[in-house]
Amino acid sequence: MTTGNSIEDVPSSICNLVCLKSLSLNGNKIRQLPQNILRDCKALQNISLHNNPISMDQFQQMDGFKEFEARRRKKFDKQIDSNVMMSSTALDEGIDLH
């Protein structure tokens, strides 16, 4: 977790973390992510970027967003099907809607 560390840039080498499932970067200064992070990090199901200057529109226009969203929804569908109790932020979009 790299929350609240004044991070401005996420290195493109993060795209090599193909087994990364969750990434929390809340409370930083991130304006953009590596363009291929959603496409290349094929296991990524959750990314949290609250309190960063990046917008939801920017995030949704990234390469691989549709596939990321499908993985994210599939994760929650499995939890709902199994009657697993979810936290209040379970269906959180991950980015503040500006």
DRENPA-696781 format. One record per atom (N, C-alpha, C): x, y, z. Coordinates in pm, whole numbers, plus 50000, padded with zeros to 5 digits. Atoms other than C-alpha are relative to their C-alpha. Layout:
// DRENPA-696781
XYZ/...
//
This chain:
// DRENPA-696781
500844988350000/500005000050000/500895012350000/499214987850011/501415033749899/499085012150012/500974989549976/498795056850042/500645012050068/499584987649937/499545093250124/501495002650001/498554998250007/503165094250010/500445010549899/499714989550099/502995123449763/500614994449872/499525006250125/503705099549473/499375007349882/500494993250120/503415117449139/499984990949878/499885008850117/504485090648892/500054985550043/499945014549981/503915053348878/500884994849887/499095004650105/506795036548692/499344989949906/500585009350098/505925017648374/500374985650032/499595013749964/507764987448519/498944993050084/501085006349924/504664981548735/499184990849909/500745008250097/503134966848417/500564985849992/499415013449998/505484937048464/499464991450113/500555007449885/503634926848782/498704993149958/501165006650060/501304903048601/499134992750102/500795006749896/500144886648927/499405010050100/500524989749910/499264919849098/498474999949996/501465000549993/495644917849218/499385012950050/500564988049938/495184949949416/501085010650014/499064988949991/496834984149412/499295011850063/500584988549930/496065012349656/501005011549997/499154988250013/497515046449575/499245012650046/500804988849951/495055068749765/500875011150056/499384988649935/496055103649873/501395003449949/498724996450059/498935109449633/499785011349900/500084989250100/499535133149340/500034994449859/499955007250127/498985109049054/499025006249900/500824994250106/497715125348734/499724989949889/500195010450101/498115094648513/500724987450043/499385013049975/499045058048524/500684995649871/499445005650124/501205038448280/498854995249911/501125002650091/498965034647975/499594985449993/500305014250017/499184996547969/499764992550131/500115007049872/498764988748341/498764991150006/501235007949992/495164976648305/500034988249903/499895010750099/495994955747998/501044989650041/498905009149971/499304940848115/499914993150135/500185006249867/498464934348482/498694992149997/501205007850029/496004907048389/499274994650122/500665004649877/495264896948750/499405011550079/500454988349925/494504932548865/498485000750004/501454999549980/490984933649010/499565012350077/500354988549917/491124963949237/501125010349994/499054989049995/492814997449205/499285011750066/500614989049925/492135026049443/500885012449987/499274987650029/493155061349345/499285012250058/500724988749940/490985083249570/500985010950043/499214988449960/492295118049647/501295001549919/498944997650098/494505119949337/499405008749890/500534991650107/494195144449045/499524992449876/500465007850116/493495116148795/498464999849999/501465000050010/489915116848666/499484986449956/500645012550042/487485088448607/500014998949848/499965000450147/487345098148238/501354995249949/498655004450040/491125094148206/500154985050024/499875014149963/490965060548383/499224991249904/500855008050087/488115047648167/500514999549856/499474999750136/489995056847848/501314992449985/498735007350006/493055036147935/499844986849926/500005013150065/493985005447730/499704989350102/500315011249912/492454974747889/498955003050105/500994996749897/489794993048094/498834990249999/501165009050006/486944970947970/500334986450060/499595012949945/488864939348057/500185000950152/499844997849855/489804953548400/498635000550068/501344998749942/486174962748468/499304986450005/500605013450001/485074927648369/500584991450112/499375007549890/487604912348613/499495004850135/500474994149874/486504936148888/498574995550030/501405004049980/482824928248839/499884984950025/500035014549981/483464890848814/500364996450143/499595002449861/485204891849152/498815002250093/501124997049912/482164908049313/498814990949972/501075009550031/479714885549129/500214986950075/499695012349926/481484855549284/499685001650147/500274997649858/481234871249630/498505000450026/501454999149982/477534878949586/499374986349984/500535013550021/476804844049449/500254991050120/499645008449885/478514828949753/499445005550131/500554993449881/476614851749995/501095004750094/498904994749920/479924865950114/499665014350038/500254986449954/479524897250325/501095009049943/499054990650057/481164926850152/500075012450088/499854987449928/482534958350310/499205010849928/500774989150059/480794991350244/500675005849877/499294994950118/483464999749984/500214989449893/499765011250091/483274966749799/499745003649854/500324996550138/481624981049488/500495013949963/499394987050022/483635013349507/500675000249864/499414998850133/484705025649165/501525001450004/498554999049986/488225032449296/500585013649971/499534986650034/488465068249174/498895009850037/500984989749969/486765099949291/499395005149870/500694994950119/484165111549040/500095015150002/499794985450004/485305146848952/499045006249903/
//
